[in-house]
Amino acid sequence: MSDHIYSWLLSPENADLEEQFRCQGVPLTTLLAGPFMALFANILDVETCLSILDLVILMKREVLLLIVKNVLTE
């Protein structure tokens, strides 16, 4: 999945974001691990967690990619 996100980062409209990742010097896989491990931690309200869980069940990988892209661009 990190390969897909990296390909997305290489698009011209995400050049600034990709540069930020590159400047950090940390592998993308490492940077993405935290958000996935904390997805259902005590940082979101119950309704949001349930909505995300519903989307993950219905859309699987595609929704996880959308979540990562939205988090990175916000």
C-alpha positions in Angstrom: 0.0 0.0 0.0 2.9 2.4 0.6 3.9 2.0 -3.0 0.5 3.2 -4.1 0.7 6.2 -1.7 4.2 7.0 -3.0 3.1 6.9 -6.6 0.3 9.3 -5.6 2.9 11.6 -3.9 5.0 11.7 -7.1 2.1 13.4 -9.1 2.8 17.0 -9.9 0.0 18.4 -7.6 1.7 16.7 -4.6 5.2 17.8 -5.3 5.5 19.9 -2.1 4.1 17.1 0.1 6.5 14.6 -1.5 9.4 17.0 -0.8 8.4 17.1 2.9 8.5 13.3 3.1 11.9 13.2 1.4 13.4 15.9 3.6 12.4 13.9 6.7 14.6 11.0 5.6 12.2 8.4 7.1 10.8 5.6 5.0 7.2 6.2 3.9 6.2 2.8 5.3 7.4 4.0 8.7 5.6 7.3 8.5 2.3 5.5 7.5 2.5 2.9 10.3 1.5 5.3 13.1 -1.8 6.5 11.6 -2.9 3.0 10.9 -2.0 1.8 14.4 -3.8 4.8 16.0 -6.9 4.8 13.7 -9.2 3.6 16.4 -7.3 4.9 19.4 -8.9 7.5 21.7 -8.3 10.3 19.1 -11.7 10.1 17.3 -15.3 10.0 18.5 -17.2 6.8 18.5 -19.4 7.8 15.5 -16.4 8.6 13.4 -14.7 5.3 14.2 -17.9 3.4 13.4 -18.2 5.2 10.1 -14.6 4.4 9.2 -15.1 0.8 10.2 -18.1 0.6 8.0 -16.2 2.0 5.1 -13.3 -0.4 5.7 -15.6 -3.3 5.7 -17.4 -2.2 2.5 -14.5 -0.8 0.5 -11.4 -2.4 2.0 -8.1 -1.2 0.7 -9.6 1.7 -1.4 -11.0 3.4 1.7 -7.7 3.1 3.6 -5.9 4.8 0.7 -8.5 7.6 0.6 -8.1 8.1 4.3 -4.4 8.4 4.1 -4.6 10.8 1.1 -7.1 13.0 2.9 -5.0 13.1 6.1 -1.9 13.9 4.2 -3.5 16.8 2.3 -5.3 18.4 5.2 
